[in-house]
């Protein structure tokens, strides 16, 4: 397993520019940035390299001490967890607002943190504002660094100082496991963040009954039976017509990009509410992106009958899966696991189904086996259209992730989608490839191209 990277945590009150600075250091727009306070709620991690040192940079939600709102309290908890694992703290303040009561409260809390602290005064877009930064020496936390996250002014200087105080690099060789990237998607408030908290056994994500609590795609690393999983929590998938404003737009955009980059999509479904249109949108997004797919039927503790009725429970599960396959037949290949994030029940089967789905996603068959299956299938059920018979001369696997097969035929337009589905089903009879989609493309054979 890879050695732990040093951790640099960004903290500060709401709307001082933490996410803007985070994006500046990362070099791309990872964190959602908006003028509205409270946009960042969960911890957002990414790896950063500077002056030949690599560390984890962590963005946190704005810390407010007086408000009693439950989400504000959870943001404080998230920031405190980040501070506990930090090696260096980047304390952000605002040159335009000056020293505020929240800055003083946070500075008093940081005095008990026995780690290097860099007081960074953001929005110092011009040298004239450097004088404003001087008043932050009154916080009593040492050197003050004026920067502009928006324009990049002074950011390199503070990074130079940060890497100087990072813990020394280990001389032991790093053995990194290849990660399985899992995007956790679903409609709002089905328990995606609760699922990650259950997997990790800690309050890693903010959980609330309020839909839309998760704003960014947030990564969590997990080890299980020798496999490394990168779990990516995403914002709830909403219908495009219901997206209001730039925050909602970026939330959905992050979710889509997380799916595009992952190996497997874990679709969380509320078992108590059953399958909804929102669930179908999330499922179809996974299918359209050609990703391995597993359904986690969450909140199953609220569905199963009490007093131990195993046969009836099994029938209920079968009925639930049957509904999914009937409603979304194109995702009949996806597998399902029944779980309860709240009770931390049924988590191992979810990870086992993901592992199997990713194995199927990387499946490769020998050309000889493939051609025997396809030849037997076409012989058993020939296909003709408009008086012309489809001839399949040769078949080969041209890609994995997902498994993709090319059929060299006499006329590609003759390969109707229904016959294509028949050939795919024959492949799955021989090699189930559970959890992974199959792609099949038709190409004109060389001799037919020459005739034309």
N, C-alpha and C positions, 0 to 999 in steps of 0.2 A: 504494500500500500504506500502511496506517496506521502512524503513528509509534509507536515502541516506548514502552510505558508504563514508568514507574519500577517497580522491583521491591523489595518488602519481604519478607524471608525470616525465617520463624520457625524457630529451632533450639533444641535443648536435649536433655538426656538423656531416656530413656524415662519415660513416665507422669508428666510434670510438668504436663500440661494443655495441650499445644500445640494439639491438635485442638479442645479445648473453647474456647480463646481464639479460634482460627480461626473456629469456628462463630459465636461471639459477635460478632466484627467483621463477618462476612458477613451475619449476621442470619437465618441458617437453618442447619439441620443438613446440611452438605455432607460433612464428614469423619466417618468412623465413630469413635464414642467408646466406650471400654470400659476397665474398670479393668486389664485385662491389658496389660502392656507389649508394645510392638512391633506394635500394631494398624496404625498408619500405616507404610507401607514406601516407596511411591513418593512423588515430589513431587506435591502437589495444588495447582493454580493456580485463582485466581478474581480477577475485577476487583472493586475496592472503591472507593467514593467517600466522601470525608470533607472537610468544609470546602471544597467546590468543587474538590478535587483527586482525580483518579482514578489508582489504582496497582494493580499486581498483587500480591496477597498469596499467599505460598507456604508451605504446610505441609510439613514434612519429617519423616522417621522419627527416632526417638530415637537419639542418638549414644552409643555405648559404645566405650571404647578398649581394654579388656582382652580381650573375648571374641573367639574365633577362628572363630565360626560364619560360614559363607559368606554367609548372608543379612545378618548384622550388618555384615559388611564391605561389602556392596553398599549398605546403608543409609548407611554413612559416605561412600561414593562419591557417592551421590545428594545428600547434604547438602553435600558439597564443591562439586559442580556448581552447586547452588543459590547457595552463597556467592559463587562466581565471577561470577554474573550479577546479584547483589544490589546495590541502591543503598543500602539500609538493612537492618541486621540487628537482629532482635528476639530477644534471648537470654533464654530462659525458665528460671527456677529455681523452687524449691518452698519456700515459707515454712515449711511444717510439717516438712520434712526437714532444712532448714538447708543450709549449704555442704557438698557432698560431694566426694569425690575426682574423680568424673566432671565435676562443675561446674568444678573447678580445671583439669582437663586441657583441657576445651573452652574455658575462658577463655584459657588459654595459647595455644591454636591461634588464637583470634579476635584476639589481640594483633597478629598479622601481617596482619589484614584491614584495609586502609586505607579503611574506610567507617564511617559513624556506627553505633554500637552502643548499643542500649537494653537495659540489664539490667532485666528485668521479673520481679518476684517474684509468682508466681501463688499461688492459694489464700489470699490475704490477704482473707478474707471479712469481717473485722471490724477496726476500728481498733486493737484490742489486739494484732493480729498485725503491725501496721506496725513494731513494735520488732524483730520477728524479721527483717524485711527489711533492717535496718541492717547486719547482719553481712555482707551481700553486697557492701558497699563494699570489703571486704577483697580482692575479686577484682581490684580496680584498673582497672575499665573505666568509671569515671565514675558519673553519676547513677543512682540505683536507683528503680524505679517499682513500688510495691505495687499489685496488681490482683487481681480475682477474675473469671476467665473464666466461671465458673458463674453468678454474680449480676450481673456487669457493673460492679462497683465499680472505679473508677480507670481503666477502659478508655478512656473519652473523653479523659482527661488525657494518656495516653501517645500516643493518636492525634493529638491537637493538636500535640504536640512532633514527632512523626514527619513530618507534612506540612510542617513548617517547614524541614526539612532535605532534602526531596526535590529532585532536580534541577529547575531551572526549566523551565516548559512551553515547548515550541517554538512560535514564532509562525507557522510554516508551516501552511497548511491541511491537514487530515487527510483523505485520500481512502481510505475503508475499502471493501475489496472485500466483496461479500456472500459469506458463508462457506457452504460445503457441510458440514453437520454429519453426521459418519459415526460411528455407534456400532459398535465392534468387539466382537463377541460370539462365544461358542462355549463348549464344555464346558471344564473345567479342563485346563490344561497342553497346549493344542494350538498355542501359539505366538503368542498375541495380543500380549503385550508385546514379544516378539522382532520382530513385524511392525512395530510402531511404531518401535522402535530402528532397524530397517532403513530405514524411510522417512526418518527424521530424520538418520541417520548418526551418532548419538551414543547414549551409554548413558542414554537418557531414562527407561526403565522398568527395574525390577528383574526379572531373568530367572532362573528356577530350575527344576530338575526337580521341585521340590516343588509339588504342586497347591495352588492357593489363595494364591499369592504376592501377586497384586493384590487389594487389599481395597476401594478406592474406585474410582469412575468418574473417570478422570484425563484431562484435556484436553491435546492437543498440536496446535500450529498448523503447517501445512505449505503451501508454495506450489508449484504445479506447472502449467506452461504457462498462466500468467495466472489460474489458479483458486486460491482460498483454501480449504483443507480444515481443519476442526476435527476431529481424530481423538480419539475418546473411548474409551479402554481401559476395559474393565469386568471385574468378577470373573467367574469361570467359572459358567455356568448349570448348576445342579444340580437334580435332582428334589426337589420340595418335601418329600417324605417323608424325605429325607436331610439336610435343613437342621437343624443342631444348634446351639442357643444363639443369642443376639442378634447376635453378630458375623456368622454365616452369614446370618441373616435380613437384616441391613442390606446385606450384600454383594450379595445377589440383588436386593433392593429398589432399590439404586443402578443395577444393570444394567437393570432393567425401566424405570426412569424415564429413563435415557439413551436407550433405544430409543424411548420415547414422544416425546421431544423432538427426535429426529434427523430428517434427510431420507432417509438411506440406512443400511441395516444391512449391515455387512460380516461375514459369517459365516465364521469360520476353521474349516477342516476339516483333520484330520490325514490327508494323502494316503496315508501308509504304513499306517495302521490302517484306513482306509476309513470308510464311513458308519456311525455308531453311533446308539443311541437318544438319547444326549446331544446329538449334532449335530441330530437331528430336533427336539428340544425347542427349541433355539436358533432353528432355521429357522422353526418354526411360530409362535414368539413374534413374529418379524418380520412374518410374514403376518397374524397376528391384529391387530397394531397398524396394519396398512395402510401399511407403509413400503416404499420401494424396497429391493431386495435384490440383493446380489452375493455369490457364494461365492468365497472364496480358498482354493484347495486347496494347503495348505502342506506343506512337507517333501517337495516333489515331486522333489528331488534324490536322495532315497532310493528313489524308485519307478521313475523312467525307466530303461530298459535302457541299459547302457554301450555304448561303441564306436560311437555314432552310428547309430541306426536310426530315422530320422524317421518312416517310415510306421508302424512298430510303435508308436512313441510316440503318434502321432496316434490310433491305434486304442485304445490304453489310455485316453487322455483321453476319447474318445467313449464308451467303456464306462463310465467313472466317472460322466460326466454322465448317461448313460442310467439308471444305478442310482439317482441322486438323483431324476430325474424320475419313475421308476417307484415309488420309495418315498414320495415326497411330491409327488403330481401337482398339488396346489393351488399349488405353487411352481414350476410349469413355466415361468413367465415369467421367473424369476431367471436371471441370466447367471453365468458362472464364469470364473475366471482361475487358471492354475496357476503356483505361485510357490515360492520357498524363502527364508524370512526369514533363515535362517542364512547362506546364500550371497549374500543381497541380490540374488537373481535373480527376474526376472518381476514387478518392482514397478510398472513403468510400465503394463503391461496392467491391473493391478488398479485404478489410479487412473483409467485411461481407461474401464473398465467402470463405475466409480462415476459418472463424469461423464455417461455415456450414460444410466444408470439414473435419475439425478436429472433429466435433460432429459425423459425419459419420464414421470417423476413429476409434472412441471409441464406435461404435454402438454394442449393445448386444440384442439378440432376445431370447425369452423364448423357451425352448426345445419343448413345445407343439405346439406353432405357427410354429416353424421351420419344425417339422415333418409333419404337415398338408400341408404346402406349397410343400414340397418335394414329399409327397405321391400323392397329386393332380397332380403334374407335371409328375411323372413317370406313373401314371394311364392314363393321357391324351396322353402321347407319350412314350410308352415302347421302350426299346433299346435292340437290340440283335447284337451279333457279332460272326461269325463263328459257327452259330447254337446254341450259348448259349445266354440265356437271362440274362441281368443284373438285379439283385434283390437288392433293397435298403431296408434293414431291419430297419435302425435307423439312425438318424442324430442328431448331437449336435454341438454347438459352443464351440470350444476349446480355442479360444483366441480373443482378440481385437488388434487393432493397427498393422496390419489391421484386420478386421473381418475374422476369419478363421473357417471353418466348416469341420467336419470329418463325412464322410459317411461310415457306416458299411455295406458292401456289400458281395455278395457271392464270387466274384472274382474281386479284385481291378484292374487287368489289363484290365477288360472289360469296365471300365469307360473311354471312349474315350474323348479327349479334346473337341470335338465338342458337345458331350452330356453334358459334364461338363459346357460348356459355356451356353448351353440351361438351365440348372438348375440354374446357376448364374443369368441369365436374369429373370427367374421366381422369384428369391429372390428380384431382383431390382424392379420388377413390384409391389411387395408388400411393399417393403421398399427401396426407391431409393438409399439411401446411396451415394448421389452425392458427387463427389470429392474423394472418397476412393476406393481403390482396394478391391477385395474379393479373398480370398484364399480358395481352396477346396481340400481336400485330401481324398483318398479312403483307407479304412482299411478292412481287412477280418474280418467277424463277428466271434464270439467265436465258434459257432457250426461248421462253415466251417473250422476254424483252427484245431478243434479237429478231424474232418474227415480226414484232410490231415495228 
